Amino acid sequence: MNSDDILLETEDSMDKAVEYMNHEFSSVRTGKASPALVENIEVQAYGTPMRMKQLALITTPEPRLLVIQPFDMSTMKDIDRGIRESKLGINPTIDGKLIRLRIPELSEERRRDLCKTVRTMAEEARVRIRSIRRDGMEGLKKLEKEGDITEDDLRTNEKEVQTLTDKAVKAIDTAVAAKEAEILKV
C-alpha cells in the first residue's frame, strides 16, 4: 500500500460517513410525508426482523399522508406493530388492504427535539471522520517509518488528509444547517 492508496481510502471512507449521515437525516421527520420516514423501520415478520421497504409499497399521495401497501396481507399486523413500536410517534390506521399514516404538524417543542437529534447524528459523523483521519495519519506515519515515503512526503500527505477532513466536516455542517432549516420551517 502506498500513500496514494491511503489518501484514496481515507477520502472514500469520509465520503461514505457523510453519505451515511445524510441517509440517517432522511429518517428524521419533518412536517411533510416522505417514504424515507418509514422504509427502514424494522418489522418482525415471518419470524425474522425485516425492513419495511422489503414488506410493502410506500407512497405519498398527499403532502401529509403516507400509504403503506403490504405485498402480503398476512404481514399487515406485523407492519402496524412495527410502526407503533418505532420512535416515529405516529399511529397507523388500517384501511382495508392499506395502512395510512397521517403526518401531523410538528409542535415547536418537537421541532427543537428533532434539531437536537440531527445535531447528535452530525456529531457521530464528525467522530467517524476524526477516526478515519487518525487511521489515515497512522497509515502515512507507518509508511514513513518503513522508509516508503520521505518526511517531506509525509508532511504533504498529512496536509492532504487534513484538507479531506476539513471538506467532510464542512459537508456535515452544511447538511445539518439545511436539515435544521427544513425542520424549523412551519
N, C-alpha and C positions, 0 to 999 in steps of 0.2 A: 504494500500500500504506500502510495506517495502522498505528498502534500496536496496535490490537486484532488485526489480521491477523498481525502479528509474534508477539504473545503466543499466539494460537491455533496458529500454525505451530510455534512453539517447544514448546508443550505436546504437540502431536501427534507431533513428532519424538522427544521424550523418551519418550513412551508407547511408540512403536514400538521404540526402543532397548531399553527394559526388556522388552518383549514378545519381541524377538529373543533376548535373553539367556535368557529363560525357555525359549524353544524350544530353544536350544542346550543348556541344562541337561537337557532330556529325552533327549538322546543320550548323556548320561553314565551309565554302567552302575552300577546299584545291585545289591543282592542278588536282585532279582526281575525276571522277564521282562516286557518291555514292547515292543510293536511299534515304538515311537519309537526304540529302540536301533538298529534296522537300516533303518528306512524311508527314510532319506536317504543310505545308503551308495551311493556311485557305482559303477555296474556298466558295464563295456564290453560292450554288446550291440548287435547289428545294425550294428556298425562305428561306434557313437556312444556317448558317455557318457550313461547314464540313471540315474535314481534307482530304488532297489529297489522302492518303492511303485508305480512305473509298470510293473513287470515281474511282480509276484507279489502274492498274497494273504498277509498276515502275520497269524497268530493266536497266542494264548497259551492252549492247552488246560490247562496246568498252571502253577503259580506260577514254576517254574524251567525252563520249556520254551517255545521259540518254534518254530512250524511255518511254513515258507515254502512256498507252493504256487505255482509259476510258472504264469502264464497260458499260456505257450508252452513246451513241454518242451525245445525247442531252446536255450533260454536257461539251462537247468539248470547247465551247466558254467560259464557266464559269472557267474551268481549265486554259485556256490560260490567261484570265484576272487575275486570282489569282496569277499566276506565274509572270506576268508583274507588279502587284502591290506589290509583296513581295520585301524584301530587297536583294534578290539574285543577281540582276543586270545582269540577262541573259534573252535574248529574245527568246521565244519559236518559233519553226517552225511547223506549222500544215502540216502534210504529209498524206493525206487521212484519215485513221482511227487512226493515231498515232500523237503524239506530240513529236518532237525531241528537245532536249536541248543539244547544243554543249557547253562543258565546256572549255572556253578559258584559255590560260596561264595567270597566275596572274602577274601583274606588281609588281615591288619592293615596290612601294608606297602602293598598295592594300594589299600586304603581311604584311606590317607594321601595316596597319589599322586593319587587321584581328587579328594580335597579340594583339593589344590594346583591341579589343572586347573580346578575350579569357581571357585576364588579368582582365577585368571588370567582366566577368562571374565568374571567380575564386574568386574575392573579394566579390561578392554577396554570394557565397557559404561559404566563411570564416565568413561573417557576420551571416549567418544562423547557422553555427557551434557555434559561440560565444553565440548566443541567446539560442541555445539548452543547452550549457554548463551552462549558467546562470540559466535556468529553472531547470536543474538537481541539481545545488548547492542550489537553493532556496528550492527545494523539500526535500533535505537532512537536511537543517537547520530547516525546519518545523518539520521533524521527531524528531530531537534532542530537539527542543523546547517542543514538546508534550511528550517527555520522552520515545519515542520508541527506540531510539538508544543513546549510550553514546557519550560523547565528543570525546573520542578516536576513536570510530566507525565513527563519523562524519569526523574526520581528514583523516582516512584511505580511506573512500569512496570519499572524496573530491580529494584525490590524484589519485584515480582510474578514476574519471571524467576528471581530468586534463590529465591523460595518454590517455584516449579515444580522448580527444580534440587534443592532440599532434599528435596522429595517423591519425586522419581525416585531419588535416591541412597538414601533410606530404603527404597524398594521393592526396590532391588537388595540392600541389606544384609539385609532380611527374607528374600528369596528364597535368598540364599547360606546363611544360618543354617538354613533349612528343608532345603535340599538336602544340606548337610553332615550334619545330623542323620539324614537318610534314608540317606546313605552309611554313616555310622558305626554305624547300628542293626544289631545282629547278630541 
